[in-house]
Amino acid sequence: MKAIKPHLPALPDYPYTTAQALIKLDQNESPYGLPAELKAELASRLAELPLNRYPRMHAETLAERIADFEGWPESGVVVGPGSNTIIFALVAAAQNILDVQPSFVHYEHSAHLLGAPYKAVLLREGFELPVEEIQQALSEGEPGVFFLPNPHTPTGAFFALERVAAIAQTAAAEEWLMVVDEAYYQFAPADMKRQAQGELHLAILRTFSKAWGLAGARAGYLLASDEVARVVRNLLPPFGVPSLTVLAVELALEHPGYVAEAVEKVRRERDRVYLELKAHPVWDAYPSHTNFLLIRTPDAEAAYQGLLKRGVLVRRQDHIPGLEGAIRVTIGTPVENDAFLQAAFELAKEEWGKEKEPDDATGED
Ligand SMILES: Cc1ncc(COP(=O)(O)O)c(C=O)c1O
């Protein structure tokens, strides 16, 4: 079709397929969501919401609340209906894209859609951050936007801040914009917000979809310099954050205590599931600083289907180079995690003929 840019029809769809299952552990959502009393409060505020009116052009009232919450100048806060939309706007703004591999697929997918030149540096063995190789790539190429998810997805790894900061220094010297995507920062030991304050070449991306339990509301934000924030805002559709979203997120920001509680429960469960999986005779889980675990299996299709047959939906990752056989499981409630573990061990027996390993095999890392 001549009306459409010729590269677009040939591009693959976004790599996500879903299936019906009793236990949904495939999108790194929070198993908890808003507490019941906040849901009731939301319902009563909803009754007063003037849905006949447009929301503010760039969710200014919500941006102000986020600025207060984060201790960031309001002029540097960009709110979007999901951090995905902000990634898309950043890619639209960028001369070039630099990424790591494996990575969050939306960076590369957006680059291909928008026709932005795209390059990626491979993570080292054990998903270690290749600092020197990234610095080299930043020095060689024309400047653009460098995306780094930390904690890293889809592996769950956490890159030490000194190493991330060393890259940020090079990015600034070479006039790149480095965006640290902190979608999972609440589950990790540290974050880069302080280092980004007052920096033109470093920005932080966050979301309400994970720890806040508001994936359905669709809201994310960028903490950036005024200059970068203005450009990104202009690339987002005007009036793009629905009033319903603003209502839910503003309410959540008034009660952030529920998030800390949910994060604590998820972290505890993540460490329990990781430890229990050490006794799995055929699968290997990687350590995680997020709300999910990446697991290496001999056959991702067999693992995915076997779990689904037992009512547990996970996400395949084996299409990603370097992640052959991998699946990713979100940490759910203790009951959901037990169901996943039970299914995982049943499958080991049925599919691979192996029994759970004895306790003394679970000691080392
Ligand atoms: C690293 C990372 N960034 C961004 C997002 C997108 O989040 P949102 O729901 O805010 O669009 C995700 C979602 O899975 C993610 O894993």
The ligand as a Gaussian input file, in Angstrom:
#p B3LYP/6-31G(d) Opt

LIG

0 1
 C       11.782000      -2.454000      31.568000
 C       10.384000      -2.055000      31.253000
 N       10.145000      -0.798000      30.880000
 C        8.904000      -0.380000      30.591000
 C        7.829000      -1.243000      30.656000
 C        6.481000      -0.736000      30.241000
 O        5.708000      -0.386000      31.279000
 P        4.350000       0.412000      31.108000
 O        3.299000      -0.509000      31.597000
 O        4.527000       1.625000      31.976000
 O        4.155000       0.793000      29.667000
 C        8.024000      -2.557000      31.036000
 C        6.882000      -3.493000      31.075000
 O        6.970000      -4.663000      31.175000
 C        9.334000      -2.985000      31.341000
 O        9.576000      -4.254000      31.681000

